[in-house]
Amino acid sequence: MDDEAEHHQLRGPSPTSVAIAWATTSCALASNRSTSFSAERLDSGIPRPSRGLTQATARRITVPQNTMAYGTIKEVTSDIAEREYGIARTIKTTAVTSCMIIVCPVGTKLLGIHLSIFGETDIFGPADADRVQEILRQHGADLSKVHIFGELDFWGGEIAGYDRLMEVLGHPGTHRQHQRSGTLTITAADLT
């Protein structure tokens, strides 16, 4: 029996299992996808993780490199869902459960990118951070005024592309990081 299985059997689920269960269930519920966890389990006392996923969990959920990774980040003109971005005077998102929303001024409008930890078959990686950088450059985003919104406690160095993303964004200080969940509406006033 491995250490985690023994820990689960003797003391209940490990913090790693709790974090992955929370993130998986939250993402699935927000997107109406089926999952092996139920809404009752989510609401029945699973504690919310206080930091990003652990390295052990990230290794366990990584898929083989020959599969399609995170997926595309596509432009939309309506509410921004996971792995989508848009430009408007007001950025509106679908439910934010374990996601991060990057928002930068672009002229008189805002550019918002809705990033999820989990993509189509893999977790957010360095190549995905480079795609974010490409989108920001393509639209002339003002990175000196970048803000991050969302469930930031889920994100950390354990997520493969997190460090690269922070590098791309110029390591925004905590005064430009906003812990929020649910459906977000972000305006220029939120960036001051």
Disulfide bonds with the S-S distance in Angstrom:
none
